[in-house]
Amino acid sequence: ISKGEVLGTLSFGTRTRPCFSEDDLDLMKAVADQVAIAMERKRAEEEIEATNSRLRDEIQQHQRTMEVLQRTQYAVDNAGIGIYWIGHDSRILYVNNRGTQWLGYSREELTGMSVSDINPGHPPDIWIAHWKELTRKGTLLFETQLQRRDGSLFTVEISANYLRFVDMEYNCAFVRDITERKQAEERIRNALRENEVLMNEIHHRVKNNMQVISGML
């Protein structure tokens, strides 16, 4: 018995005497106590080893999780598009390296600024309506203009995504600079207008020439 718990039984027997003496009983009790102590120690060692094994597994799992998080954070920090985490109050909570490069602010400067500080077309009253629409639809895709530190504007396409973690709400926005695309579209539109003017001019000249020829016949 150890700590009030029966660990097992230990039997003694003799063929030479009808019964055990008091000394024999004391000796057997001492042996039993030592065996119980040894068994208890062995069980405690096994429990400690099992606990240590679980801890090692948990530590390894934690390390693997941290490695995944570090790789994910590296990918987000160095992505080729701008990535912004924005709170429900329009405060910027995180911006990656590309986002800071575009705007000309440091990350420390941007975190804590509001959307209206970098998007003049999105004042606080519009943000309220935008947030309500985002929470209702879950995802929004739209074009707008962001303002750099020097005051210049550039056109972007934003994919806004509503996320909720525990009791916190976020807008995770993926931002693409589409300035070159817009410039290319404008060049195409200009080319189409020029072609239309040219075709009208050709049509007008052909029509005039046909009238001259008709008058000569």
Disulfide bonds with the S-S distance in Angstrom:
none
